[in-house]
Amino acid sequence: MGSKSKVPVFKLENVSKRFGGLDALSGVHLSVAEGEILGLIGPNGAGKSTLFNVVTSIYKPDTGDIFLCGEKITGKSSHQICHLGISRTFQLVKTFLSMTAFENVVVGAVFGRRLRGKEARQEAVDALKLVGLEDKKDMITANMTLSDRRLLEVARALVSRPVITLLDEPMAGLNPSEIKNMTKVIKKVRKERNMAILWVEHKVDAIFSVCDRVVVLDYGRKLADGKPKEVAKNSQVIEAYLGKASA
């Protein structure tokens, strides 16, 4: 199911970020429409994590602007960006290990959406149900598997009912059956919430099977942007991943 709307709800325009002499991002343009799943791939060091950190205001871009629903959000604080409608997960899972799964998601409802009391608790239950963790809501997070903690991070990101969710390698460290389940959850989230998703992943097969569109970064520059089948056949993309064939 692709996005019916061509109007982007999220957009980067000419975004660059430099660390010393290294261009981590260089003039990146990118957009995501309502209900669209956009995959973001590229070799290690391509700038994927830097892009997420620029969007969520951990880093300030050196050039360019970020827009959400037509409003420029460049320079706003991380918590303001969350309240406006951008949530994220992390490559290294950042759950509160001493809390229950339910308490973790309630934190997302309270601080991400400023809900209170019964409303916050109900949203947390709904989010846990969406990712299939409703039966583990009272489990202490430290006792959960990595797979379940990754699902819990997704639930915590969803509870604020964002316009767009940034998924940062949600399949890292998962086995094939857990990857299959995470794929099913991502598809379900889009179907039930119709939210935009920007998804960074090293499991390229999963990206190509689920995403409506794929953007490839290489050395901080956008190398390709198109349908999964087009991108998979792109000679520059193949070279970036596999290296140039010897003559």
Phi, psi and chi 1 to 4 in degrees:
 res  aa     phi    psi   chi1   chi2   chi3   chi4
   1 MET       -  116.6 -176.1 -178.1   86.4      -
   2 GLY   -93.4  173.9      -      -      -      -
   3 SER   -77.3  134.0  169.3      -      -      -
   4 LYS   -80.0  -27.5  -67.5  176.3 -177.9  176.7
   5 SER   -94.3  136.3  171.0      -      -      -
   6 LYS   -94.8   -4.5  -68.9 -175.0  179.1  179.8
   7 VAL   -79.5  121.6  177.6      -      -      -
   8 PRO   -71.3  138.4   22.8  -29.7      -      -
   9 VAL   -92.2  -15.0  -67.4      -      -      -
  10 PHE  -141.9  136.4  174.0   76.4      -      -
  11 LYS  -151.1  139.0 -172.0  164.3   58.7  169.3
  12 LEU  -111.5  133.9  -89.9   67.0      -      -
  13 GLU  -123.8  113.1  -71.9 -171.7   -7.9      -
  14 ASN    54.7   43.4 -165.7   36.6      -      -
  15 VAL   -82.9  127.1  168.4      -      -      -
  16 SER  -129.7  148.0  -61.3      -      -      -
  17 LYS  -145.3  125.5 -179.8   63.2 -173.4  174.1
  18 ARG  -116.7  138.1  175.8  179.6  -79.3  -94.3
  19 PHE  -118.3  104.4  -63.1  102.2      -      -
  20 GLY    61.3 -121.1      -      -      -      -
  21 GLY   -93.7    6.9      -      -      -      -
  22 LEU  -103.4  125.3  173.4   69.7      -      -
  23 ASP   -85.5   97.5  -74.1  -38.3      -      -
  24 ALA   -72.9  -34.8      -      -      -      -
  25 LEU  -136.5  138.3  -65.5  171.8      -      -
  26 SER  -136.8   99.3 -175.5      -      -      -
  27 GLY    59.6   45.2      -      -      -      -
  28 VAL   -81.5  127.7  175.0      -      -      -
  29 HIS  -111.4  134.8  -67.2  -93.7      -      -
  30 LEU  -160.2  142.2  179.7  152.4      -      -
  31 SER  -142.4  152.4   65.7      -      -      -
  32 VAL  -134.2  130.9 -169.6      -      -      -
  33 ALA   -91.2  164.5      -      -      -      -
  34 GLU   -56.6  131.7 -178.2 -176.3    3.2      -
  35 GLY    75.1    3.9      -      -      -      -
  36 GLU   -91.9  141.7 -178.6  178.4   32.2      -
  37 ILE  -105.0  113.8  -57.4 -179.6      -      -
  38 LEU  -107.4  122.5  178.1   66.5      -      -
  39 GLY   -88.5  138.9      -      -      -      -
  40 LEU  -121.6  112.1 -176.7   62.3      -      -
  41 ILE  -126.6  170.7   64.1  171.0      -      -
  42 GLY   158.5  159.2      -      -      -      -
  43 PRO   -61.3  167.1  -16.7   28.9      -      -
  44 ASN   -55.6  137.3  -73.7  -30.7      -      -
  45 GLY    82.2    9.8      -      -      -      -
  46 ALA   -74.6  -20.7      -      -      -      -
  47 GLY   113.2    8.2      -      -      -      -
  48 LYS   -63.9  -50.5  -55.6 -178.0  -62.0  -65.6
  49 SER   -67.2  -36.5  -66.5      -      -      -
  50 THR   -60.4  -41.1  -60.3      -      -      -
  51 LEU   -60.1  -46.0 -171.3  146.3      -      -
  52 PHE   -61.5  -41.5  -90.1   23.1      -      -
  53 ASN   -69.8  -29.1  -72.3  -26.1      -      -
  54 VAL   -71.2  -43.7  165.4      -      -      -
  55 VAL   -60.3  -41.0  169.7      -      -      -
  56 THR   -93.0   13.5   53.6      -      -      -
  57 SER    66.5   22.3 -142.0      -      -      -
  58 ILE   -72.0  -38.8  -67.4  171.2      -      -
  59 TYR  -115.7  148.6  -58.3  146.4      -      -
  60 LYS   -95.7  130.9 -177.3 -179.8  177.0 -177.7
  61 PRO   -67.0  146.1   25.0  -32.7      -      -
  62 ASP   -77.2  -34.7  -66.5  -38.9      -      -
  63 THR  -139.9  162.2   67.8      -      -      -
  64 GLY    92.3  174.8      -      -      -      -
  65 ASP  -138.6  157.3  -75.5  -56.8      -      -
  66 ILE  -120.6  134.7  -57.6  153.5      -      -
  67 PHE  -125.1  139.2  -63.3   86.7      -      -
  68 LEU  -126.4  118.4 -176.3   69.0      -      -
  69 CYS    52.6   39.4  -59.7      -      -      -
  70 GLY    84.8   -8.3      -      -      -      -
  71 GLU   -97.3  133.2  178.4 -173.6  -11.4      -
  72 LYS   -73.6  124.1 -172.3  165.2   83.2  169.5
  73 ILE  -115.7    6.5   61.7  168.4      -      -
  74 THR   -55.5  130.0  -38.0      -      -      -
  75 GLY    89.6  -10.4      -      -      -      -
  76 LYS   -71.3  156.3  -68.0 -172.3 -178.5  -67.0
  77 SER   -72.5  163.7   66.8      -      -      -
  78 SER   -59.2  -42.5  -64.8      -      -      -
  79 HIS   -71.2  -32.5   74.4  -87.7      -      -
  80 GLN   -64.7  -42.0  -74.0  174.6  -41.4      -
  81 ILE   -63.0  -39.4  -75.5  166.0      -      -
  82 CYS   -62.8  -46.4  178.9      -      -      -
  83 HIS   -63.8  -30.1  -68.5  154.7      -      -
  84 LEU   -74.8  -22.9  -73.5  167.9      -      -
  85 GLY   131.5   25.1      -      -      -      -
  86 ILE  -120.5  123.4  -62.5  178.1      -      -
  87 SER  -122.1  166.6   66.7      -      -      -
  88 ARG  -151.8  160.3   70.5  170.4  -66.6  180.0
  89 THR  -110.5  175.3   67.2      -      -      -
  90 PHE  -124.5  147.8  -68.4   86.7      -      -
  91 GLN   -59.3  -44.9 -171.9  176.9  -19.2      -
  92 LEU   -96.8  116.4  -62.5  174.8      -      -
  93 VAL   -55.7  130.6  179.9      -      -      -
  94 LYS  -120.0   58.3  -65.2 -175.0 -175.8  -67.7
  95 THR   -90.5  160.8   47.0      -      -      -
  96 PHE   -87.2  103.0  -59.2  109.3      -      -
  97 LEU   -67.2  -27.6  -65.0  176.8      -      -
  98 SER   -85.2   -8.1   61.7      -      -      -
  99 MET   -94.6  162.1  -68.6 -178.3  172.8      -
 100 THR   -75.5  166.4   64.9      -      -      -
 101 ALA   -57.9  -44.1      -      -      -      -
 102 PHE   -60.6  -44.8  175.2   71.1      -      -
 103 GLU   -63.7  -37.9  -72.0  166.6  -18.0      -
 104 ASN   -57.3  -43.9  -97.0  -87.1      -      -
 105 VAL   -76.3  -33.8 -176.1      -      -      -
 106 VAL   -60.7  -38.3  166.8      -      -      -
 107 VAL   -56.3  -42.6  166.4      -      -      -
 108 GLY   -62.6  -38.3      -      -      -      -
 109 ALA   -69.0  -40.5      -      -      -      -
 110 VAL   -72.7  -48.7  170.6      -      -      -
 111 PHE   -89.5  -29.0  -70.2   97.3      -      -
 112 GLY   -83.9  -31.0      -      -      -      -
 113 ARG  -125.8   -1.6 -159.9  163.0  157.0 -141.6
 114 ARG    59.3   37.8  -64.5 -177.7  -84.3 -155.6
 115 LEU   -88.2  162.5  -61.7  178.1      -      -
 116 ARG  -139.2  158.9  -65.6  -68.7 -176.5  -90.1
 117 GLY    54.1 -133.0      -      -      -      -
 118 LYS   -59.8  -38.9 -175.2  177.9  179.1 -178.3
 119 GLU   -64.1  -42.8 -164.6  176.4    6.5      -
 120 ALA   -63.7  -42.5      -      -      -      -
 121 ARG   -65.7  -40.3  -67.3 -167.2  -66.8  -87.1
 122 GLN   -67.5  -40.7 -174.5   57.4   55.1      -
 123 GLU   -62.9  -38.3  -75.6  -71.2  -14.1      -
 124 ALA   -64.0  -43.1      -      -      -      -
 125 VAL   -61.8  -43.9  168.6      -      -      -
 126 ASP   -61.8  -42.1  -70.0  -12.6      -      -
 127 ALA   -67.4  -41.0      -      -      -      -
 128 LEU   -63.8  -38.4  -74.3  165.3      -      -
 129 LYS   -64.8  -38.7 -172.6  174.1 -178.4 -179.0
 130 LEU   -61.5  -35.6 -171.1   58.4      -      -
 131 VAL   -97.2    2.2  -58.0      -      -      -
 132 GLY    83.4   24.7      -      -      -      -
 133 LEU  -112.1   14.2  -71.1  179.2      -      -
 134 GLU   -60.1  -31.1   65.2  -91.5   34.6      -
 135 ASP   -77.2  -10.2  -66.1  -20.5      -      -
 136 LYS  -114.2   18.6  -61.1  178.4 -178.6  178.0
 137 LYS   -63.2  -27.8   70.0 -178.7 -178.1   69.3
 138 ASP   -95.8    5.3  -62.6  -39.3      -      -
 139 MET   -78.8  137.2 -175.6 -179.7  -75.5      -
 140 ILE   -66.4  132.1  -62.7  -65.3      -      -
 141 THR   -60.9  -33.0  -54.2      -      -      -
 142 ALA   -60.3  -24.2      -      -      -      -
 143 ASN   -91.3    0.0  -61.2  -29.8      -      -
 144 MET   -86.5  155.5  -61.4  175.7   83.4      -
 145 THR   -71.2  163.2   63.5      -      -      -
 146 LEU   -57.8  -42.6  172.3   63.5      -      -
 147 SER   -57.9  -45.8  174.8      -      -      -
 148 ASP   -69.3  -34.6  -77.6  -13.2      -      -
 149 ARG   -67.6  -34.3  -70.2 -154.6  -56.8  -85.6
 150 ARG   -66.7  -41.7  -71.5 -154.9  175.4  -79.7
 151 LEU   -63.2  -37.1  -71.2  167.6      -      -
 152 LEU   -63.5  -40.2 -179.1   58.7      -      -
 153 GLU   -62.0  -39.0  -93.2 -147.7  -32.3      -
 154 VAL   -62.7  -45.2  173.3      -      -      -
 155 ALA   -60.1  -41.6      -      -      -      -
 156 ARG   -66.6  -33.9 -164.4  173.6   58.7 -169.0
 157 ALA   -70.1  -34.6      -      -      -      -
 158 LEU   -78.3  -25.0  -62.9  176.8      -      -
 159 VAL   -64.8  -23.4   76.1      -      -      -
 160 SER   -82.2    3.0   60.4      -      -      -
 161 ARG    47.1   60.0  -67.8 -166.3  178.1 -100.5
 162 PRO   -71.8  164.3   29.6  -36.2      -      -
 163 VAL   -72.1  -40.2  174.4      -      -      -
 164 ILE  -142.2  140.9 -175.9  167.2      -      -
 165 THR  -113.8  134.1  -64.8      -      -      -
 166 LEU   -99.8  115.4  -44.9 -177.7      -      -
 167 LEU  -100.4  117.5  -60.2 -179.9      -      -
 168 ASP  -104.3   94.7 -165.8   -7.7      -      -
 169 GLU    49.4   59.1  -65.4 -165.5   39.4      -
 170 PRO   -67.1  -11.8   25.6  -35.7      -      -
 171 MET  -100.7    0.9  -63.9  179.3  173.7      -
 172 ALA   -60.2  127.2      -      -      -      -
 173 GLY    82.3    2.5      -      -      -      -
 174 LEU   -92.0  151.0  -55.0 -170.1      -      -
 175 ASN   -85.2  171.4   65.8   36.4      -      -
 176 PRO   -54.9  -40.5  -30.6   37.3      -      -
 177 SER   -70.9  -34.9   65.8      -      -      -
 178 GLU   -69.6  -36.3  -68.4  165.5  -16.1      -
 179 ILE   -63.0  -42.3  -73.6  170.9      -      -
 180 LYS   -60.9  -41.6 -172.2  175.3 -179.9 -178.7
 181 ASN   -67.9  -41.9 -177.5   54.2      -      -
 182 MET   -62.2  -39.4 -177.8   64.1   79.9      -
 183 THR   -59.3  -44.0  -58.6      -      -      -
 184 LYS   -62.9  -40.4 -172.3  171.2   75.1  174.1
 185 VAL   -64.9  -43.9  166.7      -      -      -
 186 ILE   -62.1  -42.2  -68.4  169.3      -      -
 187 LYS   -63.2  -41.3  -72.9  179.1  176.2  177.1
 188 LYS   -64.9  -41.1 -175.3 -178.9  177.4 -173.5
 189 VAL   -58.9  -46.9  166.1      -      -      -
 190 ARG   -63.9  -41.2 -167.0  -99.1  -68.8  -83.7
 191 LYS   -64.9  -43.5 -177.0  179.2  179.0 -177.2
 192 GLU   -86.4  -29.3  -64.6 -163.9    9.2      -
 193 ARG  -109.2  -15.3  -63.2  -87.8  173.1  106.4
 194 ASN    51.4   36.5 -166.8   39.9      -      -
 195 MET   -94.3  156.1   70.1  172.5   61.5      -
 196 ALA   -76.2  145.7      -      -      -      -
 197 ILE  -132.9  128.6  -63.8  172.2      -      -
 198 LEU  -110.8  118.0  178.8   56.7      -      -
 199 TRP  -124.7  112.7  174.1   12.8      -      -
 200 VAL   -91.2  132.6  163.0      -      -      -
 201 GLU  -158.2  142.3 -171.0   57.9   68.9      -
 202 HIS   -89.4  -16.5  -83.6  -66.8      -      -
 203 LYS   -80.4   83.7  -56.0  -75.3 -168.0  -63.9
 204 VAL   -63.0  -34.8  175.3      -      -      -
 205 ASP   -58.7  -41.1  -71.3   -8.2      -      -
 206 ALA   -65.8  -43.0      -      -      -      -
 207 ILE   -58.8  -48.2  -74.1  -78.4      -      -
 208 PHE   -67.3  -27.0  -76.4  165.7      -      -
 209 SER   -85.4  -21.1   68.0      -      -      -
 210 VAL  -110.2  -39.1  176.1      -      -      -
 211 CYS   -74.9  148.3  -66.6      -      -      -
 212 ASP   -75.7  -35.3  -55.9  -58.2      -      -
 213 ARG  -144.8  155.9 -136.3  168.4   17.9  101.4
 214 VAL  -132.1  133.0  177.1      -      -      -
 215 VAL  -110.8  135.7  165.3      -      -      -
 216 VAL  -113.0  127.1 -175.6      -      -      -
 217 LEU  -104.8  145.3  -71.7 -178.2      -      -
 218 ASP  -148.4  121.3 -170.6   33.3      -      -
 219 TYR    51.6   40.5  -65.9  108.2      -      -
 220 GLY    81.2   -2.9      -      -      -      -
 221 ARG  -110.3  149.7  -63.9  179.8 -178.8  -85.7
 222 LYS   -77.3  118.0 -170.9  163.2   78.7  168.1
 223 LEU   -93.1  -33.3 -166.8   62.8      -      -
 224 ALA  -156.9  155.4      -      -      -      -
 225 ASP  -155.2  112.4 -178.0  -13.9      -      -
 226 GLY   178.9 -171.6      -      -      -      -
 227 LYS   -63.3  149.1  -60.3  -73.0 -175.3 -174.5
 228 PRO   -51.1  -42.7  -29.3   36.2      -      -
 229 LYS   -64.8  -38.7  -75.1 -177.5 -179.6  178.5
 230 GLU   -66.0  -45.9  -61.5  165.6    2.7      -
 231 VAL   -65.5  -38.9  170.2      -      -      -
 232 ALA   -62.6  -26.8      -      -      -      -
 233 LYS   -95.0   -4.2  -66.6  174.9 -177.0  174.8
 234 ASN   -69.0  122.1 -174.7  -54.9      -      -
 235 SER   -63.7  -34.0   59.3      -      -      -
 236 GLN   -67.3  -36.8  -71.4 -178.6  -60.1      -
 237 VAL   -67.1  -45.7  172.7      -      -      -
 238 ILE   -59.2  -42.2  -65.5  166.2      -      -
 239 GLU   -66.0  -39.2 -174.7  177.7  -43.5      -
 240 ALA   -63.0  -36.2      -      -      -      -
 241 TYR   -85.6  -40.3  -88.3   97.0      -      -
 242 LEU  -106.9  -12.1  -56.8  176.1      -      -
 243 GLY    88.9  162.6      -      -      -      -
 244 LYS   -79.3  134.7 -163.2  167.9 -175.5  176.5
 245 ALA   -65.1  139.5      -      -      -      -
 246 SER   -72.2  147.5   55.5      -      -      -
 247 ALA   -71.3      -      -      -      -      -
